[in-house]
Amino acid sequence: MAVSLTAFAGLALADKDHKSIPKTAVSLEQAIKAVTDKYPGRVIEAELEAEDGKTEYEVTVVSTSGESREYTVDAQSGLVSEDKEAAKHEGSHKK
């Protein structure tokens, strides 16, 4: 699946404490590609966050079935993981 950053209106750089974001080894484009390679779908939001000394990308993907999931990508290692809290919260509302 080809990824074009111009297609993502929801891209944002988030810094809640208004401090400078540390350098990252993984670009936003690489983070999005890493997620969509493992979990195909349409990216609706992607942002870089630095919190508690950890910098990571949060990427939200909507699958072809319409299910929205949030994934995190470590900005240094590129490791992708599903946001378990978001998945648990979403699952509690399904009936």
C-alpha positions, -999 to +999 in steps of 0.1 A: +000+000+000+016+033-010+016+060+015+014+097+007+016+123+034-004+148+015-034+125+019-034+127+056-051+159+068-049+148+104-011+148+106+001+167+136+031+173+158+020+171+194+040+184+223+019+188+254+046+205+274+057+229+247+093+216+250+114+208+220+109+173+206+141+152+207+156+139+174+141+107+162+157+078+143+124+070+126+106+096+105+068+101+105+067+085+070+086+055+082+063+051+112+032+052+090+046+027+066+056+004+095+021+004+108+003+001+075+026-028+064+015-048+094-021-034+097-035-024+064-061+004+063-065+042+060-045+064+083-067+091+097-043+106+122-006+104+130+013+124+156+046+125+174+045+127+212+072+131+238+062+121+273+081+110+303+114+109+283+099+086+256+092+097+221+067+078+200+044+082+171+007+075+176-010+063+143-047+058+140-058+034+112-093+025+100-095-010+086-115-020+055-142-032+079-145+002+095-127-006+127-105+022+141-073+012+160-045+032+175-009+020+172+023+033+187+057+033+170+088+039+191+105+069+174+140+054+181+136+017+174+106+017+150+088-011+170+051-011+163+026-020+190-012-017+193-024+006+220-039-019+244-058+007+264-075+021+233-084-014+221-097-024+255-118+009+258-132+004+223-140-033+230-160-024+261-185-004+240-192-031+215-224-051+220 
